Amino acid sequence: MRLEIANARLVDPVTGEREGSLYVADGRIAAVGAAPVGFRADRVLDMRGCVVVPGLVDIAVRLREPGLEYKATLESELAAAIAGGVTSLACPPDTDPPLDEPGLVEMLKHRARMLHLAHVYPVGALTAGLEGTALTQMGELTEAGCVAFSHADVALADTDLLRRAMQYAATFGYALWLRPNDPYLGRNGVAHDGDVATRLGLPGIPVTAETIALATILTLARECDVRLHVCRVSCARSVAMLREAKADGMAVSCDVAVHHLHLCDGDIGWFDANTRVVPPLRSSADRAALRAALADGTIDIVCSDHAPVDDDSKQLPFGEAEPGVTGVELLLPLTLRWAAEDGVALPTALARITRAPAQLLGIAASLAPGAPADLCVFDAQAAWTVGRDTLTSQGKNTPFLGVDLAGRVRCTLVDGEIVHET
């Protein structure tokens, strides 16, 4: 299909922004500004007052397949992704069974292709069964389609195994995505180790559970010269450590979950299970440090850390409820809210959810002619209320239920085809 997206504000995180039309043909961007010679659109989309950006890229979306379909399905979560303007996503390996066999990865990719929705990039399990005892066959998993290797939220206690994993990955150019998580500090905790947890009588998870593990990861990564991405930074001290590592010339990237930009441990309230997340919501000072680090580029990427959970697993006492939030549909509006509150320019904010995660995955995210026509068109001023009936995801577990947000996706294109439209 040939499309003209007319009268829009075109925001390219690389080249800046302009007003005008964008032309799509054969699954790619044919031109920007003036139509190509002989171009005749099959359909013209008048998007006056809307913003066109490269499709959002979310590097942490749990699709719950295989094995956890009672929480969500591939269909429901890919539909949620495109409803949120996400055209490419990476899924962590913590399925059931974990993504530790090539056949599982190939099946997941095949199912995703058949749905013709968002592009799916699986992240392979670093160890067999995520049990932390034996490395997976990284070469075979890469051939099957894995873009990186991770231990998800499962702590890896064996530092010698981690070192050998880094050495192997560095030898063959594989990337490791690791969330710093000490296996012993705070292992029974459910909330940030601070005044709120003490007042509520909740077992705490100290900041050191993250920083000690991060120090180990950074030390080994320097030694092994591995491609490293640090996942779900949650505290000010981790930000300082990563800023120092980058200043020293270390090639490391990192991300933050979007809910950590807006919430802190005080938002637990009276044991709201929807605020139980991994890593836990930290102090307001930590939240401020995360927001500042994202603005100055120390933190490279914002992700949703999307984890749909069934109602039965959330409607339990706080300490027994399953952690996780649904967030892929909130990635855009919550990023826009952060940018508006902190005075961050729109192209800069959008780069954190388009160009930067695309670079991590090794894919394109541009409005330049010839680029893939994976696009998100949204109305930045359109207000909507987060509710069970306004979320496409099968999981309704979010602390933002009832919150009014600005920024609504009008249209999502994948490979030049309209896959979502409102």
C-alpha positions in Angstrom: 0.0 0.0 0.0 1.1 3.5 -0.8 0.4 6.0 1.9 0.7 9.8 2.5 0.8 10.9 6.1 -0.1 14.6 5.6 0.2 17.8 7.7 2.0 16.2 10.6 4.9 17.2 12.8 7.7 14.8 11.8 10.1 14.2 14.7 13.3 12.2 13.8 15.5 11.8 16.9 18.5 11.9 14.5 17.8 14.8 12.1 15.3 16.8 14.2 11.8 17.9 13.3 9.9 19.5 10.5 6.3 20.0 9.4 4.9 18.3 6.3 4.1 15.0 4.7 5.7 11.6 4.8 5.3 9.1 2.0 5.3 5.3 2.3 5.7 2.7 -0.4 6.7 -1.0 -0.5 7.1 -1.1 3.2 9.6 1.8 3.4 9.7 5.5 3.7 9.7 6.8 0.1 10.1 10.5 0.7 9.7 13.3 3.3 8.3 16.7 2.4 7.7 16.4 -1.3 6.2 13.4 -3.0 8.4 11.2 -5.3 7.9 11.6 -9.0 4.8 9.7 -10.1 3.7 8.8 -6.5 0.0 8.3 -6.1 -1.2 7.4 -2.6 -3.8 4.7 -2.1 -4.8 6.5 1.0 -4.0 9.9 2.5 -4.0 10.1 6.3 -4.5 13.7 7.4 -2.7 13.8 10.8 -2.9 17.6 11.4 -1.9 18.3 15.0 -0.2 14.9 15.4 3.4 13.8 15.7 5.0 11.1 13.5 8.0 9.3 14.9 9.9 6.1 14.2 8.0 3.2 15.8 8.7 2.9 19.5 11.2 0.1 20.6 10.6 -1.5 23.9 13.4 -3.8 25.2 11.5 -5.5 28.0 8.1 -6.9 27.1 7.1 -10.2 28.6 4.8 -11.9 26.1 4.1 -14.8 28.6 4.5 -17.5 25.9 5.4 -20.3 26.1 3.9 -21.6 29.2 2.2 -18.7 31.0 -0.8 -18.1 28.7 -3.1 -17.8 31.7 -1.4 -14.4 32.4 -1.4 -13.2 28.8 -0.9 -14.5 25.2 1.2 -13.5 22.3 -1.8 -12.1 20.5 -3.0 -10.0 23.4 0.4 -8.5 24.2 1.5 -7.8 20.6 -1.9 -6.1 20.2 -1.1 -4.1 23.3 2.3 -3.2 21.9 1.0 -1.7 18.7 -1.8 0.1 20.6 1.1 1.8 22.4 2.9 2.6 19.2 5.6 -0.1 19.8 6.7 -1.6 16.5 9.7 -3.6 17.8 10.2 -5.3 21.1 12.6 -7.6 22.9 11.2 -10.3 25.2 13.1 -11.6 28.2 13.8 -15.3 28.6 11.8 -16.0 31.8 9.0 -18.0 30.2 8.0 -21.5 31.1 10.2 -23.2 30.0 12.8 -20.4 29.7 14.1 -19.5 26.2 17.1 -21.8 26.5 16.5 -24.0 23.4 16.6 -23.0 19.7 13.3 -24.7 19.1 11.5 -22.5 21.6 13.0 -19.4 20.1 12.2 -20.4 16.5 8.6 -21.2 17.5 8.2 -17.9 19.2 9.5 -16.0 16.2 7.3 -18.0 13.8 4.2 -17.3 15.8 5.0 -13.6 16.0 5.6 -13.4 12.2 2.2 -15.1 11.5 0.4 -12.4 13.5 1.9 -9.6 11.4 2.0 -7.2 14.3 5.1 -5.9 16.1 8.6 -7.3 15.4 9.8 -9.6 18.1 13.4 -10.0 19.2 13.9 -12.8 21.8 16.6 -12.5 24.4 18.0 -16.0 25.2 18.6 -17.5 28.6 22.2 -17.2 29.8 22.1 -20.5 31.7 20.0 -23.7 31.1 16.6 -23.3 32.8 17.9 -20.0 34.3 19.2 -22.3 37.1 22.7 -20.7 37.1 24.7 -24.0 36.7 25.5 -24.5 33.0 25.7 -22.0 30.1 23.3 -22.4 27.2 24.4 -22.9 23.7 24.7 -19.3 22.8 25.7 -19.9 19.2 22.7 -22.1 18.4 20.4 -19.6 20.2 21.8 -16.8 18.2 21.2 -18.7 14.9 17.7 -19.3 16.1 17.1 -15.5 16.5 18.3 -14.4 19.9 19.7 -10.8 20.0 21.3 -11.0 23.4 21.5 -13.2 26.6 20.1 -12.5 30.0 19.3 -14.0 33.3 16.1 -12.0 33.5 15.3 -11.2 37.2 16.9 -14.5 38.5 20.0 -13.7 40.5 23.2 -15.4 39.3 25.2 -16.4 42.3 28.2 -18.1 40.6 30.5 -15.2 39.6 33.0 -17.7 38.1 30.2 -18.8 35.7 29.3 -15.2 35.0 33.0 -14.5 34.2 33.1 -17.5 31.8 29.9 -16.4 30.2 31.4 -12.9 29.6 34.6 -14.4 28.1 32.6 -16.6 25.8 30.2 -13.8 24.7 33.1 -11.5 24.1 34.9 -14.1 21.9 31.9 -14.4 19.6 30.5 -10.8 19.9 27.4 -11.7 21.8 25.7 -9.1 24.1 24.8 -9.7 27.7 21.9 -7.9 29.3 22.2 -8.2 33.0 20.1 -6.9 35.9 22.3 -6.3 38.9 20.8 -8.4 41.7 22.7 -9.9 44.7 21.3 -13.3 45.4 21.5 -13.0 49.2 21.0 -9.4 50.2 17.3 -8.8 50.5 16.4 -12.2 49.1 13.2 -12.4 51.1 12.4 -8.7 50.7 9.4 -7.3 48.9 9.9 -3.5 49.1 12.7 -0.9 49.3 14.6 -1.1 52.6 13.5 2.3 54.0 11.1 4.1 56.3 8.0 3.1 54.3 8.8 -0.6 54.5 9.7 -0.3 58.2 6.4 1.4 58.9 4.4 -1.1 56.9 6.3 -4.1 58.4 7.5 -5.3 55.0 10.8 -7.1 54.6 13.2 -4.8 52.8 15.5 -5.0 49.8 18.5 -2.7 50.4 20.1 -0.6 47.6 23.3 -2.6 48.2 21.6 -5.6 46.7 21.8 -3.7 43.4 25.1 -1.8 43.8 27.2 -4.8 45.0 26.0 -6.8 42.1 26.6 -3.9 39.7 30.2 -3.5 40.9 30.8 -7.2 40.2 29.3 -7.0 36.8 31.2 -3.8 35.8 34.5 -5.3 37.1 34.1 -8.5 35.2 32.9 -6.7 32.1 36.0 -4.5 32.0 38.2 -7.6 32.3 36.4 -9.5 29.6 35.6 -6.6 27.2 32.1 -7.9 26.7 29.2 -6.0 25.1 27.2 -5.1 28.3 23.8 -3.6 28.9 22.7 -3.0 32.5 18.9 -3.5 32.9 16.5 -1.7 35.3 18.7 0.7 37.1 16.8 1.8 40.2 18.9 3.9 42.6 21.1 7.0 42.7 24.3 5.0 43.6 23.9 2.8 40.6 23.6 5.9 38.4 26.8 7.3 39.9 28.7 4.0 39.3 27.5 3.9 35.6 28.3 7.6 35.1 31.8 6.9 36.4 32.2 3.8 34.2 31.2 5.7 31.1 33.5 8.6 32.0 36.3 6.1 32.2 35.6 5.0 28.6 33.7 1.8 29.3 31.3 0.8 26.6 28.2 0.1 28.6 24.6 1.1 28.2 21.7 1.0 30.7 18.0 1.4 31.0 15.3 2.4 33.5 11.7 1.2 33.8 9.3 4.0 33.0 7.4 3.5 36.3 10.5 4.2 38.3 10.6 7.7 36.8 7.2 8.5 38.3 6.8 6.4 41.5 8.7 5.9 44.7 8.3 3.7 47.8 5.8 6.2 49.2 3.3 5.2 46.5 2.9 1.7 48.0 0.2 3.5 50.2 -1.7 0.9 52.1 -0.2 -2.1 50.5 -1.1 -1.5 46.9 0.0 -4.8 45.3 0.2 -3.1 41.9 3.2 -1.2 43.1 5.1 -4.4 43.9 7.8 -4.5 41.2 11.3 -5.9 40.6 13.5 -4.0 41.4 11.4 -2.3 44.0 10.3 1.3 43.9 13.1 3.2 45.7 13.1 6.5 47.6 12.1 9.9 46.2 15.8 10.9 46.1 16.5 7.8 43.9 13.7 8.7 41.6 15.0 12.2 41.2 18.5 10.8 40.4 17.0 8.5 37.7 15.1 11.3 36.1 18.2 13.5 35.9 20.4 10.7 34.6 17.9 10.0 31.8 17.9 13.7 30.9 21.7 13.9 30.7 22.2 10.7 28.9 23.8 8.6 31.6 20.7 6.3 31.3 20.3 5.5 27.7 16.9 3.9 27.4 13.4 3.9 28.9 11.5 0.6 28.8 8.2 -0.5 30.1 9.4 -3.7 31.9 6.0 -5.0 30.8 4.9 -8.0 32.9 1.2 -8.8 32.7 -0.1 -10.7 35.7 -3.5 -12.4 36.2 -5.9 -10.9 38.8 -5.7 -13.8 41.1 -1.9 -13.4 41.5 -2.3 -9.7 42.3 -5.3 -9.7 44.6 -3.2 -11.0 47.5 -1.4 -9.4 50.5 1.5 -7.2 49.3 4.2 -9.7 50.3 2.5 -12.6 48.6 1.4 -10.8 45.4 3.3 -11.6 42.2 5.5 -8.6 41.2 5.2 -6.9 37.9 3.2 -4.2 36.0 1.6 -3.9 32.7 3.2 -1.0 30.9 3.8 -1.4 27.1 0.8 0.9 26.4 2.0 3.5 28.9 5.6 3.8 27.7 4.8 6.7 25.4 2.5 8.8 27.6 4.7 8.3 30.7 7.8 9.3 28.8 6.0 12.4 27.5 4.9 13.3 31.1 8.6 13.0 32.3 9.7 15.2 29.4 7.1 17.8 30.1 7.7 17.9 33.9 11.5 18.1 33.5 11.7 20.4 30.5 13.3 17.8 28.2 12.9 18.5 24.5 10.6 16.2 22.6 13.2 14.8 20.2 15.5 14.0 23.1 12.8 12.3 25.0 11.6 10.3 22.0 15.2 9.2 21.3 15.1 7.3 24.6 12.3 5.1 23.3 13.2 4.9 19.7 16.7 5.5 18.5 18.6 4.4 21.6 16.8 1.0 22.1 17.0 0.5 18.3 20.7 0.9 18.4 20.9 -1.7 21.2 19.0 -4.2 19.0 20.9 -3.2 15.9 17.9 -2.1 13.9 16.9 1.2 12.2 14.7 3.9 13.7 14.6 6.8 11.4 12.3 8.9 9.2 14.9 9.1 6.5 13.9 8.0 2.9 14.7 4.3 2.5 14.2 3.4 6.2 11.6 0.8 7.1 8.2 2.2 7.5 7.7 1.3 11.1 6.0 4.4 12.4 4.0 5.7 15.4 1.6 8.6 14.9 0.3 10.1 18.1 -1.6 13.1 19.4 0.5 14.5 22.2 -2.4 16.6 23.7 -5.1 13.9 23.6 -6.0 13.1 27.2 -7.2 9.6 28.3 -7.7 7.8 31.6 -5.9 4.6 32.3 -8.5 1.9 33.1 -9.2 -1.7 32.7 -11.4 -1.0 29.7 -8.8 1.3 28.0 -5.9 -1.2 28.2 -5.5 -3.7 25.4 -3.2 -6.0 27.4 -4.6 -9.0 29.1 -2.9 -7.8 32.3 -4.6 -4.9 34.0 -2.0 -4.7 36.8 -0.8 -1.1 36.9 -0.5 1.4 39.7 -1.6 4.1 37.1 -5.2 2.8 37.0 -7.5 5.9 37.1 -4.6 8.3 36.2 -5.2 10.8 33.5 -2.4 10.9 30.9 -1.7 12.9 27.7 -0.5 11.3 24.6 -2.7 8.9 22.6 -1.5 6.7 19.6 -3.6 7.4 16.5 -1.9 5.1 14.1 0.8 2.4 14.1 2.5 1.2 10.9 4.7 -1.9 10.7 6.5 -2.6 7.4 4.3 0.1 5.8 1.0 -1.5 6.8 -1.4 0.0 9.2 -1.7 -2.4 12.1 -3.5 -0.1 14.6 -5.7 2.9 14.1 -8.1 4.9 16.2 
